[in-house]
C-alpha cells in the first residue's frame, strides 16, 4: 500500500502539470486570436508587406569557376588510397 507522501506527491504533480497545460493552451489561443476591428462600417484593407530588396551580387572572389574541360586525375582518386591494416 502506497504511503501518504507518494499520494500527495502524485496529486500535487497532477495539479501542477494540469495548470501548466491550461496556461499553455490559453497562451496559444490568445496568440492565434485575430483583433476585432473597432469600426465595422469601413472594411479594413489588408496591410501590404514591404517589398523585398533585390539580392546583392556575390563578390568576385566568392565565386568559384569550374573548368569543365579538365578531367579529374584517376590516380588521385580516394579509391586508390585505401589501405588495410595488416598487423592485426
N, C-alpha and C positions, 0 to 999 in steps of 0.2 A: 504494500500500500504506500503510495507516494506521501511524503511528508508535506506539511503545510507550506513550507518555504518554497518548494518547487511548484506547488499550485499557484501561489501568489506570483511567483516569477513568470509563469506561463500566462497568467491573466494580465499582468502588467505589460508584458511584451505584446500581447494581442491588442491591448488598448493603444499602446504607443504606435504600433505598426498600422492600425486602422486610422488613427489620427494623421499619420504621415501620408497615407494613401488619400485620405479626404482632402488634405491641403494640396497635394499634388494635382488631383483631379480638378479642384476648384481653380487652381492657377492656370491649368491648361485650358479650361473653359473660358476664363476671363481673357486669356491671351488670344483666343480664336474668335471672340465676340466682336462683331462689327459695331462701330459707333453709330448711334441713331442720329440722322440729320435733324438739326433744330428747326429748319424752315422746310416744311414738306411741300410748299407751293412751288418752289423753284427746283427743278431737277438738277442735281449736282452732277457736273461732268467729271468723269474720272481724271485724276491727275495724270498728266503726261510725264513720263520719265525723261530725264535729261539725256540728250544724245551722247553716245559713247565717242570718245576721241578716236581718231584714226590711229591704228597701230604704228609704232615707230619702226623705221627700217633698222635691221641689225647692223652693227658696226662691221667694217671691212675685215677686221682681224677675228671676228667671232664666227665667220663663215668658213667652212672647210670645203674646198673644191676637190671633188673626186675626179680622178683621171680614169675614165672607163677603158682606155686603150691598154693600160698596164695590167697584165695578168699577175696574180699572186704567184710567188715562187713556191713550188710544191716541196722543195727540200726544207723549207722553214715552217712547214705545217706542224701543228701540235700533234698530229697523229704519228709523226716520225720521231717525236721526242719522248715516247712512252718508255719508261724503264720499270723493270720489275725487281723487287728485292730478291737477291739470290742467297743472302746469308741467313735465311730463316731456318 
